Every structure is written in structure tokens, then in C-alpha cells.
């Protein structure tokens, strides 16, 4: 794609665009490499190594091994605001995807975030560009945006002391965001995927959730000769799921409630009454108070089912993600997007709507302001085998330009853009209060 020169760009903005265009083929190769080697959350060792090496070649000192696989590097000087550019390392379990790797695929587009962040780093680390920044940029590759199931949560807690199912949550808990004042995040379009937009500006409201694991305990017996001597834990689990279905009519549409369980363990042998059953689930809603209200209702479903079948149950709640607030795009975002070409379709998030999916960006929003945009270039449903890239420029190169321009506009001219954005947002929690919340929620 040829260089884009648009009236209204200053010299540094033209240089940012030019640098990323000059490295477009390199960025496309990087995209293909990461896309075809997706890794599970908290196990993204290959992707983290690639990220650290890329940043090292740009002359940056890395901190690695953060919450197992996180990578962090800082550019800039002085006492100005510190703006984090976030990329997410992980893929998700999607073994039917044509590019699945060891059962995992980048069918949520996180690989493109990494290309976006590293492409932005290429431009911002250029000495002429870096000299214009009145503050700091932190390039931050974070693990495990996809919430991990109970087996992985147990593994990483026991082996690495990781408390949280989501990477940003764990990194905030560990103090790795303490020196950061605001974040810029991005994602493949999650809403309005059929809009044909190249960029969508702003941060949609999203649900939060808690993770819940139900351990149903019964009594084994011969399934044919003496089932009357057993207590069927699988039947108790199924009865609990039926009860859950029956209370759904009490969920209010305005609360955007979603509860979706699956059975991880259903028994030990085909001729034995199942004595142990495990269910993992997420309980979602658009406010923390409703999450807690629905969580109690769900507990009652499974506790009552256990009593009815003659079983007992233990229920373990794990910290999930906090709801995301809606943040409309401001003038700085529109102005940055306008520099990328008049032929692009740029729209705002649909205001007044809640995306019923969840993200640990909500936890960032709990402690700092977040500027977000999403990008097109892909088709098919997220988290499915149908996700594929249709326009590699829009999916890989365009977001890098947008992220770099945002960082520059936030930090130029005394970092006025960043200071104004930070001042306009009142986080609901301090980072210390968030850490207290994490410790309270740790199982």
C-alpha cells in the first residue's frame, strides 16, 4: 500500500505513517507467524519470546515473565504521563479452526493486537518520533485475556502463584500497572462486525462476570446391579442445570445476564454410578451488584439439586472481570483516524448498547482511563472456526498506524491530550483497593 499523505498531518505524523508503511511486509509476516501459532493463556511462551526479541531490536529494555508470560518495555523520558499500549498474547481453544495449533486458534484476533502494538513500537521508537513525546509509552504484552477454566487456574496458582483467571487482573494485582496512567487498547470488531467499518472508535459497555466451579459429590455404586446404593452426582448436576433453565425468566433484559455452564467431569466409568461431577461456568451481567445477585440464585439451583438427589456440593467462586463502562470517542480519536485516509469507513461504537461479552479491559477501566478502538478486516464469528482475515491491511497495518498516532497525539505538546483524557475520567477504585478486591476473591 503506498504512503498516505493527508493535509493536516504534521511532520512527525507523516513520519509515523511512512515508517509503518515501509515495514508493512514485515508486519504481515509477523501476523501470519503469530496467527498460525496460537497459544493458551498463561502458556504463550513462543509469542512472548517473539515480542521480547522484537522490542529488544528496537533498543528497549524488557521486563519478561510478568504473570508468567507478560512482556513490558518503556520508551520516553521525564515526568509526563505514562501511556500503555496493550496487546494480548493468547489464543483460545478452537480445535476445528483451519489454523489451529495444538488445539488453539487466534479466532478472536488477539494476534492482530500484537502486530498493532509492535508496529506502533516501530514508529514510536524512531529517534525523531521519540524526541517529540512529552511522557512515556509502555508497550505491554499481557497474557490470558480469555478467562481460563478451573483446571488451568489451579495449575498456574500452584506452580506460579497466579491468583486471577485473566492476565490484566493479575498484572494489576502484582503492581505492574502502578506506574501507568492510562491505556490504549484495541480488538478485532466485537460489535457491528457486518458494518463494513475499517475502524470503530470508543469503548462499548461490556458485561462483567465471576467464574464459578460446582463440585458435586455423590456415592459410587454398580450402575446395573445396585444403583439404589449410589447417589448420582451427574444426575444432581443435570438437575441443577434444569433448575438454572427454569429461573432464567427471572433475569431482566436490562441487566444483560448470561449464565453458561459446561460439565468438565461427568463420572469415572460407564458401569459405575457417577460419584464426582465438576461444572465450570461464568455468571455475567452489566453491573457488579447484579452479578452477585444472580450468582446467589445459581448457587441455590445446584445446592437444591444436590439435596434432592442425596448428594452434597461445594461451590468455588473465582474472580472474573469487571463490567466495562461505555466511553464515547473524543475529538482526539476522530482527528487521529481522519489522518489515515478519506476512503476509510470510520464509525463510533453504537452508544447506549451493552456488549454481553466480557473482557479484562473492564478491570483496567476500574483503575485508570482506557482509550479503545476496534478494527475490521476479518469475517466470521469470533471464537469460531469461521473467523478469517479478509483484508490483511485493515486487520494488521491500519491498527498499528492508529495506535501510533494516538500515542503521539496523547503525548505531544506537553502531553496535553493525555492529561485532558486522564482528568476527564474518575476510576471507581484505586489500584490498592483493586488489589484488596483480588485478595478477597482469591479461592
C-alpha atoms as one frame of an Amber mdcrd trajectory, in Angstrom:
protein
   0.000   0.000   0.000   1.509   3.392  -0.951   2.255   6.062   1.648  -0.754
   8.140   2.616  -0.186  11.882   2.819  -3.181  13.807   4.085  -3.480  17.549
   4.551  -3.360  18.352   8.241  -0.613  15.912   9.171   2.422  17.339  10.853
   5.945  16.189  10.063   6.019  13.575  12.834   2.684  12.071  11.817   3.871
  11.735   8.244   6.986  10.007   9.533   4.930   7.602  11.677   2.821   6.589
   8.694   5.856   6.274   6.443   7.759   4.035   8.867   4.855   1.633   9.283
   4.257   1.503   5.514   7.956   0.761   4.942   7.679  -2.227   7.307   4.260
  -3.432   6.113   5.578  -6.686   4.630   7.495  -7.419   7.823   4.359  -6.801
   9.869   2.307  -9.081   7.601   4.868 -11.860   8.031   4.756 -11.368  11.788
   0.960 -11.537  11.693   0.998 -14.814   9.793   3.551 -16.319  12.173   1.635
 -15.495  15.354  -1.749 -16.292  13.778  -0.662 -19.831  12.950   0.909 -20.475
  16.364  -1.844 -19.593  18.855  -1.172 -20.462  22.479  -3.294 -20.947  25.583
  -3.490 -18.171  28.153  -0.618 -18.161  30.642   1.235 -20.521  28.254   2.121
 -18.043  25.477   5.856 -18.675  25.722   6.605 -18.588  21.983   4.614 -15.406
  21.366   6.172 -13.722  24.402   9.663 -14.597  23.161   8.918 -13.125  19.724
   7.563  -9.968  21.368  10.561  -9.538  23.663  13.010 -10.042  20.797  11.166
  -7.504  18.607  11.251  -4.851  21.342  14.896  -5.622  22.093  15.818  -4.977
  18.461  14.194  -1.564  18.819  16.648  -0.768  21.607  14.243  -1.233  24.515
  14.932  -2.978  27.800  12.322  -5.647  28.516  10.782  -6.948  31.666   9.703
 -10.508  30.910   7.986 -13.316  32.769   5.314 -10.981  34.182   2.400 -13.136
  35.352   4.297 -15.976  33.647   4.455 -14.656  30.064   3.842 -10.895  30.124
   6.362  -8.570  28.444   6.779  -4.883  29.221   9.088  -2.227  27.772   9.153
   1.530  28.308  10.011   4.367  25.920  10.295   8.038  26.831  11.505  10.404
  29.471  10.549  12.930  32.067   7.626  13.196  34.422   4.877  13.242  31.820
   2.017  10.737  31.698   2.794   7.079  31.055   0.532   5.654  28.332   0.366
   1.858  27.982  -0.235   0.351  24.548  -1.782  -3.058  25.192  -1.532  -6.243
  23.152  -2.990  -9.593  24.203  -0.836 -12.696  23.773  -3.317 -15.558  23.941
  -5.442 -17.574  21.583  -8.357 -19.734  22.639  -9.437 -23.352  22.453 -10.853
 -23.794  18.941  -9.512 -27.091  17.558 -11.738 -27.014  14.458 -10.250 -23.765
  13.168  -8.216 -24.321   9.975  -5.202 -22.602  11.555  -5.487 -24.299  14.960
  -2.178 -25.031  16.652  -2.200 -27.663  19.401  -5.950 -27.149  19.675  -5.773
 -23.349  19.998  -6.533 -20.666  17.434  -6.471 -16.884  17.141 -10.165 -16.778
  16.311 -10.629 -13.684  18.468  -7.951 -11.657  16.697  -5.514 -11.179  19.573
  -2.578 -11.903  17.274  -3.507  -8.734  15.347  -3.303  -6.703  18.554   0.273
  -7.892  18.961   1.093  -6.822  15.398  -0.623  -3.492  16.072   1.378  -2.837
  19.244   4.699  -3.931  17.737   4.055  -1.935  14.568   3.318   1.134  16.694
   6.567   0.475  18.575   8.482   0.509  15.279   7.296   4.031  14.575   7.420
   5.467  18.089  10.955   4.189  18.771  12.278   6.086  15.765  14.570   8.732
  17.309  12.880  11.662  15.552   9.448  10.488  16.709  10.541   9.566  20.239
  12.036  13.033  20.699   8.556  14.579  20.346   6.969  12.585  23.176   6.468
  14.541  26.402   5.928  11.485  28.528   6.336   7.738  28.349   4.923   4.899
  26.288   4.811   1.413  27.789   4.495  -1.426  25.295   2.724  -4.122  27.259
   2.004  -7.650  26.011  -0.346  -9.245  28.521  -1.304 -12.911  28.946  -4.643
 -14.657  29.252  -7.372 -12.249  28.191  -9.515 -15.337  27.654 -10.631 -16.436
  31.117  -9.063 -19.778  31.994 -11.059 -22.755  33.266 -10.649 -24.140  36.765
  -8.019 -26.720  35.818  -5.718 -24.054  34.349  -6.422 -21.680  37.222  -5.366
 -24.382  39.685  -2.224 -25.144  37.687  -0.985 -21.566  37.442  -1.836 -20.817
  41.062   0.026 -23.852  42.366   3.036 -23.509  40.055   3.346 -19.737  39.631
   1.296 -18.055  42.362  -1.162 -16.605  39.821  -4.428 -15.702  41.558  -6.536
 -14.383  38.677  -8.043 -16.089  35.647  -7.306 -13.029  33.500  -3.902 -11.558
  32.759  -4.640  -7.852  33.219  -6.265  -8.600  36.569  -3.177 -10.478  37.734
  -0.814  -7.770  36.480  -2.761  -5.041  38.288  -2.700  -7.211  41.410   1.077
  -7.552  41.103   1.607  -3.800  40.746   2.754  -3.892  37.117   0.299  -1.098
  36.220   1.191   1.096  39.196   3.406   3.381  37.084   0.902   3.639  34.225
  -1.610   6.496  33.966  -3.818   5.371  31.078  -4.066   2.617  28.495  -4.834
   2.337  24.792  -6.474  -0.950  23.826  -7.776  -2.426  20.602  -9.559  -5.513
  19.285 -10.983  -7.025  16.165 -14.580  -5.745  15.885 -16.745  -7.367  18.549
 -19.954  -5.498  17.748 -21.255  -4.394  14.346 -18.952  -6.902  12.625 -21.070
  -6.676   9.481 -20.919  -2.869   9.377 -18.070  -2.790   6.867 -16.236  -0.287
   9.074 -12.464  -0.190   8.936 -12.257   1.388  12.406 -14.774   1.737  15.210
 -13.902   4.295  17.873 -14.733   4.217  21.567 -15.237   1.663  24.275 -18.512
  -0.270  24.331 -20.128  -1.150  27.622 -19.456  -4.832  28.353 -20.705  -7.239
  30.959 -18.559  -8.409  33.831 -18.679 -11.840  35.400 -17.466 -14.169  38.073
 -16.130 -17.649  37.417 -17.905 -20.453  39.230 -16.998 -24.120  39.652 -19.509
 -26.579  41.127 -18.143 -29.803  42.602 -20.974 -32.298  43.026 -20.202 -35.190
  45.373 -22.237 -38.392  45.247 -21.650 -42.035  46.063 -20.375 -44.677  43.643
 -22.186 -47.991  43.165 -22.628 -50.630  40.468 -24.709 -48.873  37.824 -26.655
 -52.020  36.901 -26.611 -54.318  39.920 -27.055 -51.799  42.713 -27.826 -48.245
  41.528 -30.056 -47.852  44.574 -26.931 -47.823  46.724 -25.452 -44.882  44.856
 -26.005 -41.132  44.784 -25.647 -39.977  41.197 -23.583 -36.795  41.055 -24.176
 -36.444  37.318 -27.939 -36.521  37.837 -27.581 -33.869  40.513 -25.549 -31.681
  38.146 -28.101 -32.107  35.350 -30.945 -31.304  37.735 -29.101 -28.159  38.770
 -28.775 -27.135  35.125 -32.506 -27.741  34.642 -33.239 -25.538  37.661 -30.976
 -22.888  36.148 -33.050 -23.004  32.977 -36.236 -22.523  35.000 -35.029 -19.374
  36.763 -33.954 -17.660  33.548 -37.358 -15.979  33.329 -36.359 -14.000  36.437
 -33.388 -12.438  34.641 -34.163  -8.898  33.497 -33.245  -7.946  29.943 -31.785
  -4.612  31.075 -29.209  -6.478  33.212 -27.763  -8.404  30.232 -27.480 -11.602
  32.288 -25.731 -14.617  30.782 -25.018 -17.895  32.612 -23.317 -20.637  30.625
 -22.076 -23.833  32.276 -20.410 -26.905  30.899 -19.604 -30.228  32.536 -15.865
 -30.807  32.810 -16.149 -34.153  34.575 -19.185 -36.420  34.487 -18.112 -39.692
  36.058 -15.398 -42.315  36.297 -16.625 -45.366  34.334 -19.644 -46.333  32.266
 -20.820 -49.038  34.688 -20.359 -47.008  37.876 -22.831 -44.513  39.323 -21.007
 -41.170  38.926 -19.716 -40.064  42.309 -17.955 -36.859  41.277 -19.022 -34.197
  38.790 -17.454 -30.808  38.029 -19.116 -27.917  36.228 -17.403 -24.714  35.150
 -19.452 -21.643  34.340 -19.456 -17.887  34.061 -22.149 -15.655  35.550 -22.334
 -12.372  33.628 -24.242  -9.118  33.997 -23.677  -5.441  33.302 -23.245  -4.357
  36.938 -21.328  -5.873  39.816 -24.391  -5.885  42.083 -26.459  -7.901  39.607
 -23.573 -10.343  39.087 -23.639 -11.019  42.831 -27.445 -11.321  42.876 -27.539
 -13.853  40.026 -24.584 -15.726  41.476 -26.592 -16.448  44.626 -29.539 -17.707
  42.554 -27.248 -20.037  40.610 -25.793 -21.404  43.839 -29.291 -22.207  45.100
 -30.038 -24.193  41.928 -27.136 -26.552  42.479 -27.390 -26.740  46.257 -31.065
 -27.675  45.982 -30.368 -30.239  43.268 -27.693 -31.841  45.410 -30.130 -32.243
  48.313 -32.823 -33.683  46.036 -30.521 -36.437  44.704 -28.823 -37.163  48.015
 -25.519 -35.541  47.099 -23.506 -32.681  48.511 -21.860 -29.863  46.594 -19.069
 -27.377  47.016 -19.124 -24.159  45.005 -15.968 -22.182  44.356 -16.225 -18.629
  43.034 -13.232 -17.125  41.278 -12.546 -13.517  40.392 -13.718 -12.851  36.876
 -13.786  -9.498  35.071 -15.423  -6.228  35.996 -18.029  -4.603  33.746 -16.706
  -2.127  31.173 -18.187   1.353  31.107 -19.220   2.938  27.832 -16.676   5.560
  26.762 -17.607   7.538  23.657 -14.791   8.540  21.272 -13.391  12.005  21.862
 -12.106  14.541  19.336  -8.518  13.301  19.600  -9.565   9.860  18.336 -11.600
  11.236  15.434  -8.747  13.547  14.433  -6.188  10.721  14.503  -8.442   8.469
  12.429  -9.015  11.232   9.874  -5.281  11.212   9.058  -5.463   7.627   7.786
  -7.328   8.419   4.563 -10.669   9.714   3.392 -11.519   6.366   1.788 -11.704
   4.604   5.146 -15.009   3.955   6.881 -14.684   5.122  10.481 -17.653   4.934
  12.849 -18.409   5.317  16.540 -19.337   2.476  18.848 -23.134   2.095  18.982
 -23.982   4.221  22.005 -26.415   3.042  24.658 -25.880  -0.653  23.985 -24.198
  -3.318  26.086 -21.921  -5.922  24.565 -22.791  -9.078  26.510 -19.246 -10.419
  26.069 -16.687  -9.613  28.770 -13.060  -8.541  28.829 -10.455  -7.822  31.465
 -10.226  -4.346  29.934 -13.074  -3.780  32.407 -10.555  -4.292  35.204  -8.244
  -1.707  33.634 -11.202   0.689  33.488 -11.732   0.082  37.204  -8.390   1.734
  37.987  -7.498   4.016  35.040  -8.879   5.642  31.876  -8.824   3.490  28.752
  -8.960   4.690  25.134 -10.192   1.943  22.806 -10.786   1.317  19.136 -11.620
  -1.805  17.142 -10.700  -2.719  13.579 -12.171  -4.640  10.679 -10.546  -6.797
   8.048 -11.962 -10.113   9.277 -15.150 -12.095   8.824 -16.883 -14.950  10.585
 -17.984 -15.241  14.178 -15.456 -14.614  16.904 -14.457 -17.735  18.865 -15.454
 -19.965  15.960 -13.788 -21.939  13.178 -15.244 -19.415  10.696 -13.069 -16.476
  11.799 -10.746 -15.475   8.972  -8.876 -12.461   7.644 -10.361 -10.841   4.545
  -8.299  -7.637   4.320  -4.814  -8.004   5.792  -4.041  -4.282   5.537  -7.085
  -3.304   7.612  -6.537  -6.150  10.083  -2.782  -5.730  10.585  -1.248  -2.472
   9.311  -4.028   0.089   9.739  -4.427  -0.565  13.505  -0.681  -0.097  14.028
  -0.905   3.332  12.409  -3.920   4.244  14.519  -2.293   3.161  17.766   0.948
   5.003  16.994  -0.896   8.187  16.024  -2.969   8.042  19.220   0.143   7.658
  21.367   1.819  10.574  19.592  -1.223  12.848  19.844  -1.648  11.981  23.515
   1.972  12.837  24.358   2.885  15.722  22.027   2.757  19.379  23.048   3.349
  18.796  26.748   1.153  15.673  26.726  -1.976  17.836  26.755  -4.090  15.116
  25.117  -3.165  12.516  27.729  -3.544  14.933  30.640  -7.018  16.002  29.463
  -8.139  12.390  28.944  -6.856  11.335  32.358  -8.513  14.301  34.061 -11.870
  13.510  32.419 -12.112  10.036  33.987 -12.801   9.131  37.610 -11.824   5.479
  38.208 -14.194   3.672  40.585 -11.286   2.104  42.511  -7.722   2.902  43.412
  -5.107   0.324  42.459  -4.713  -0.507  46.141  -8.461  -1.068  46.520  -8.385
  -3.294  43.461  -5.603  -5.392  44.981  -7.690  -5.779  48.140 -10.598  -6.951
  45.985  -8.342  -9.514  44.249  -7.131 -10.889  47.560 -10.698 -11.139  48.839
 -11.807 -13.054  45.715  -8.869 -15.467  45.620 -10.106 -19.012  46.221
